[in-house]
């Protein structure tokens, strides 16, 4: 099936094609960014929690950078994107081609509970509930930590929130629910935790005024596609600019790596 792309925006992004072969492979001569593992104090959870933080090639503490918070799925943790989605490699290659703006990327653990490992029955009630709890952990604990310890632009136009599957639902729920904090928001193959569109965007006028980018994407063979489609249809009906990107594939990292490749070239421009 061919890709279908709907663009509802005053800005002309143009047709989006699938990422080229090798976009996610290390290349000779490319300057590397750096991945740190950090530990922050979560008052919401009542424990120390881990996150991975990518700083771009040439990171300079005297500069100020925007931040992309990138969320994992229900079966993952702070390592899922790093191990399976290789954002550091994708972004390093794009920097070398001059295609993206310098940004910091935060890979948190979106399961906000004391035992936040992706073990046992990941569908247990308390583990699923912990993904909703992460909203406050993100807002009250993680973002302040990042902005204290890294050279960050601490304003809403310099914060992006995106995620895959369960993390896609989180990104839409938390990002659209906190437009005073985030102005770049999107979900990749968003899962059933995604709120109903009327709850996500109760005030279309406010969304039109405050969002820099709203992105919805999904593989054309993904059984969860209806959660993306229903949101798109509501946004279209209410004239909220967004990108609706249906691409070849299912519910897997082949799709999500392509999504990151596409989105990263739009952010903070």
Secondary structure by P-SEA (a helix, b strand, c coil): ccbbbbbbcccccccccccccccccccccbbbbbbbbbbbbbccccbbbbbbbbbcccccccbbbbbbbccccccccccccccccaaaaaaaaaaaaccccbbbbbbcccccccccccccccccaaaaaaaaaaaaaaaccaaaaaaaccccccccccbbbbbccaaaaaaaaaaaaccccccccccccccccccccccccccaaaaaacccbbbbbbbcccccaaaaaaaaaaaaaabbbbbbbbbcccccaaaaaaaaaaaaaaccc
